[in-house]
Each structure stands twice: as C-alpha cells, then as structure tokens.
C-alpha cells in the first residue's frame, strides 16, 4: 500500500524497517523508533540484524527499508533504490586490518584474514587494496578474539572494533578508509539505507524525509539519543560510543551531496573493474521530497 492509498482509506501501512544493532545505527533511528518523528499513515516495524544478514536478506526483499552495505547493494540494485540519507561514510578512516604481531601493509598477500562477510563494503575495500588475501568469514564481533588467539593472521574490523583493537595489544596493518582517501581523495562509502523499488518513488521520498528528520533530531538531542543507543553498544564505554557515533553519523549521513554520490560510483566502478561487482549494477539515489 502506498502513502496516498493509506491516506485515502485512513488505514496505516506497515513498513518493515531493518538496520544493524550498532550504536551509530541506533543513534540514527532513535527518533523514529521512539516516536519522536513520525510518518503519517505509516507504521514502521523495526528489526535489528547484523549487516551481513541484512545484505543477504535483501536478495529476498525481506524488508521494505533496509540498511545494506554499498557492496551488497550492487547485487540487489534491481530490487532496491538508495535513499539519499542515513548512509555511513568514513572520511579518511574506515575498516581496519589488524594483526597480533606487526605486519606491513604490503605484506598482506597470501595471508589469512578474518572478514565480517563477503557482501560487506569492508571486504570489497580489502580486495581492492590487496586482491591476493585468503579470507575466512566469521561474525564481526568474533574477529578481535580470533586475531588475538592467532586463529587467523589478521582480521578486518568494522563497527566499534576499530576503536578497541589497540587496547588488547593488536597492531594496525592498514586503515582502508585512509588508504581509499589517499588513493581517490574521496570518503569511503560503507553502509546505506535502501527502499524496495516496488513501493514507488513517492513512498521512497517520504521515507527518506522521515529518516533525515530522525538523524537531525538525534544530532540535535545528542545526549538522549546516545543514552538510547548505548543499550545496543555491546558494553562499550559511553565516551567510546560517543566517539564511534561521531565517526559515522555526520554530514554525509544527512545528505550524500555530489561528492558522496561520486564516492559511491567510484567504489562500485572500481569493484566492477576488478570483477567483484556485477557489471549490470546500476547506482540510483532517490532523494527526499521537496
């Protein structure tokens, strides 16, 4: 049911909305989840799943609105269109490869690296940086322990692991967001929000607007939004959670802008040139209603 139909019949359309249980995503959706902002005629049913699960669910169109890795999006671009807000970019920082003993970044070839999923943007960035790594997939929150226990030679960290690794004696091999910025001059696009194409552009624009309002509300009510997000922060220290949210809820989250859109196209174009992204992919952004 689209927005106009719902309004005309005084019924409420329910949209299944999914995002990761990470403090930055929880911060973003705080206002929407708690009713601080609303979309008339629409009720959102929230589901929290790790990003690789959501990448896979997008193939089946399980959720109407979903967080998705930019790499994962390339495989479902026929089913979903990107909303022009709610994205996570790393500006000179991003996923980090760490090891239990010092390894130079030009020594990664042939090494076994734990990754959080083969549809994550972090995996794409790693393969663009060093195509000849051997990867083993495991839950993102198990990678720190696996590296520390020397089960793998290195690990690819997303989420708050990027801020925690040095505390347990691990070594940075390469920051892929920094490498990407040095290589392209662009921020590294990591995660996006997308909506099912079958819902139509009007619904898409309305959803984009309310998500942007939710992000803006959280930024304007940071303390309350952080307190809400902390329940999803996996025992993170409040200051660390604040730092992490500050890294990934920023100006890019409110609006890609032309530079952000260019970064997405550049990332996927390089992925396609490397044979990692399907050549049939099409990047399409659906901006909010005026």
C-alpha positions in Angstrom: 0.0 0.0 0.0 1.4 3.4 -0.9 1.1 6.6 1.0 -1.7 8.1 -1.0 -3.8 4.9 -0.7 -3.2 4.8 3.0 -4.2 8.4 3.5 -7.3 8.0 1.4 -8.6 4.9 3.3 -7.5 6.2 6.7 -5.5 2.9 7.1 -2.0 2.6 8.3 0.6 0.9 6.0 3.2 -1.1 7.9 6.8 -1.0 6.5 9.4 -3.5 7.7 12.5 -1.5 8.5 15.8 -3.2 9.3 19.1 -1.9 10.5 22.1 -3.1 12.4 22.2 -3.2 16.3 25.2 -0.9 16.3 25.3 2.3 18.3 25.6 4.5 15.2 22.5 3.0 13.6 20.6 3.0 16.8 21.5 6.7 17.2 20.3 7.4 13.7 16.9 5.7 14.2 16.4 6.8 17.8 13.7 9.4 17.0 11.9 7.1 14.6 11.9 4.1 16.9 10.7 6.2 19.9 8.0 8.1 18.1 9.8 11.5 18.2 9.3 11.8 14.5 6.5 10.1 12.5 5.4 9.5 9.0 1.6 9.9 8.9 -0.2 6.9 7.5 2.9 4.6 8.0 3.9 2.4 10.9 7.5 1.1 11.0 8.2 -2.4 12.3 11.8 -2.3 13.4 14.1 -5.3 13.0 17.8 -5.3 14.2 20.2 -7.7 12.4 23.9 -7.6 11.7 24.8 -6.1 8.3 25.8 -9.2 6.5 22.5 -10.9 7.4 20.7 -7.8 6.0 22.8 -7.9 2.9 21.6 -11.5 2.3 18.0 -10.7 3.3 17.9 -8.0 0.6 18.2 -10.7 -2.1 14.7 -11.9 -0.9 13.3 -8.4 -0.4 12.7 -9.4 3.2 12.5 -5.8 4.4 10.8 -2.8 2.8 13.5 -0.4 4.1 16.9 -1.8 5.0 20.4 -1.0 5.8 22.7 -2.5 3.3 26.4 -2.4 2.5 27.2 -0.4 -0.6 28.9 -3.5 -2.0 25.9 -5.6 -1.1 23.7 -3.1 -2.8 25.3 -3.7 -6.1 23.8 -7.2 -6.1 20.2 -6.0 -5.3 20.1 -2.7 -7.3 17.3 -4.1 -9.4 15.2 -4.6 -6.2 16.1 -1.5 -4.1 16.9 2.1 -4.7 19.3 4.0 -2.4 17.8 6.6 -0.1 19.8 9.8 -0.2 20.3 9.9 3.6 21.2 7.7 6.5 24.4 6.5 5.0 27.7 5.8 6.8 30.9 7.2 5.2 34.5 7.1 6.6 36.3 10.4 5.8 39.9 9.4 6.0 39.2 6.4 8.2 37.2 3.2 7.9 37.5 -0.6 8.4 40.9 -1.6 9.8 43.0 -4.7 9.2 44.8 -5.7 12.4 47.2 -8.4 13.4 48.5 -9.9 16.6 52.1 -9.1 15.6 53.3 -6.3 13.4 52.7 -6.8 9.6 53.5 -4.2 7.0 50.6 -3.4 4.7 52.4 -4.5 1.7 52.9 -8.0 3.3 49.2 -9.0 3.3 49.2 -11.0 0.1 48.7 -14.7 0.8 47.8 -14.2 4.5 44.6 -15.5 6.1 42.3 -12.6 7.1 39.1 -12.9 9.0 36.3 -10.9 7.4 32.8 -10.0 8.6 31.1 -11.1 5.4 31.7 -11.3 1.6 29.0 -8.7 0.9 30.3 -6.0 3.2 32.0 -2.9 1.8 34.9 -3.7 4.1 35.5 -6.9 2.1 35.3 -5.1 -1.2 37.8 -2.4 0.1 40.2 -5.1 1.3 40.1 -6.9 -2.0 40.7 -3.7 -3.9 43.6 -3.0 -1.6 45.1 -6.5 -1.8 43.4 -9.0 -4.1 45.6 -11.9 -3.0 44.5 -12.3 0.6 42.9 -15.5 1.8 39.7 -14.8 3.7 37.7 -16.6 6.3 34.2 -15.3 7.2 33.1 -15.1 10.8 30.7 -12.9 12.9 32.1 -9.4 13.1 32.2 -9.5 16.9 34.3 -12.6 16.9 37.1 -11.3 14.8 39.1 -9.4 17.6 39.2 -12.6 19.6 40.2 -14.7 16.6 43.2 -12.4 15.9 44.2 -12.3 19.5 44.1 -16.1 19.7 46.1 -16.3 16.5 43.4 -18.4 14.8 44.0 -16.1 11.8 46.9 -13.9 10.8 44.9 -10.8 10.6 41.3 -9.5 11.0 39.1 -6.9 9.2 37.4 -4.8 11.8 34.2 -2.9 11.4 32.0 -1.1 13.9 33.5 -0.4 17.3 36.3 -2.9 16.9 38.1 -0.1 15.0 38.4 1.8 18.4 39.2 -1.2 20.6 42.0 -3.2 19.0 44.9 -1.3 20.5 43.5 -1.8 24.0 44.1 -5.6 23.7 47.6 -5.3 22.1 46.7 -5.8 18.4 48.5 -3.9 15.7 47.1 -1.8 12.8 48.1 -3.2 9.4 46.1 -0.7 7.3 43.2 1.6 7.7 41.3 1.0 4.5 39.4 4.3 4.8 42.7 6.2 5.0 44.1 4.2 2.0 40.9 4.9 0.0 41.1 8.6 0.7 44.8 8.8 -0.2 44.0 6.9 -3.4 40.9 8.7 -4.5 40.6 11.9 -2.4 37.1 10.7 -1.5 35.4 9.4 1.6 34.8 5.7 1.8 31.1 4.8 1.4 30.3 1.9 3.8 26.6 1.4 4.6 23.4 2.8 3.1 19.7 2.7 3.6 17.6 1.5 0.7 13.9 1.0 -0.1 12.1 -1.5 -2.2 11.5 -0.2 -5.7 8.1 -1.8 -5.8 6.9 0.7 -3.2 7.2 3.5 -5.7 9.1 6.8 -5.7 6.6 8.8 -3.6 6.8 6.4 -0.7 10.6 6.4 -1.1 10.8 10.2 -0.9 8.5 10.2 2.2 10.6 7.6 3.9 13.8 9.5 3.0 12.4 12.6 4.6 11.4 11.0 7.9 14.8 9.2 8.2 16.6 12.5 7.6 14.3 14.0 10.3 15.3 11.2 12.6 19.0 11.8 12.1 18.6 15.5 12.5 16.7 15.0 15.7 19.4 12.7 17.2 22.1 15.2 16.3 20.1 18.0 18.0 19.3 15.8 21.1 22.7 14.0 21.2 22.6 13.1 24.9 19.2 11.4 24.8 20.0 9.7 21.5 23.3 8.4 22.9 21.6 7.1 26.0 19.2 5.2 23.8 22.0 3.9 21.5 24.1 2.7 24.5 21.7 -0.2 25.0 22.9 -1.6 21.7 26.6 -0.7 22.2 27.8 -4.1 23.4 29.2 -2.9 26.8 31.1 0.0 25.2 32.3 2.8 27.4 30.0 5.8 26.9 32.8 8.0 25.7 33.9 5.4 23.2 30.3 5.1 21.9 30.1 8.8 21.5 33.4 8.8 19.5 32.1 6.0 17.3 28.8 7.7 16.7 30.7 10.9 15.8 32.7 9.0 13.2 29.8 7.6 11.3 26.8 9.9 11.9 28.0 13.1 10.2 27.3 15.4 7.3 27.4 12.5 4.9 24.6 10.8 6.9 22.2 13.8 6.3 22.9 14.0 2.6 25.5 12.4 0.3 25.9 15.6 -1.7 27.6 15.4 -5.0 30.9 14.2 -3.5 29.3 11.4 -1.6 27.4 10.2 -4.7 30.7 10.4 -6.7 32.4 8.3 -4.0 29.7 5.6 -4.3 30.0 5.4 -8.0 33.8 5.3 -7.9 33.8 2.5 -5.3 31.5 0.3 -7.3 33.2 1.2 -10.6 36.5 0.0 -9.2 34.8 -3.1 -7.9 33.3 -3.8 -11.3 36.7 -3.3 -13.0 38.2 -5.8 -10.6 35.5 -8.3 -11.4 34.0 -8.1 -7.9 30.9 -6.1 -8.7 28.4 -7.4 -11.3 28.8 -5.4 -14.5 25.0 -5.0 -14.7 24.8 -3.0 -11.4 23.2 0.5 -11.6 23.6 3.1 -8.8 20.4 5.1 -8.3 19.6 7.5 -5.5 16.1 8.5 -4.5 16.2 12.0 -2.8 13.6 13.1 -0.3 10.5 15.0 -1.4 11.0 18.7 -1.7 
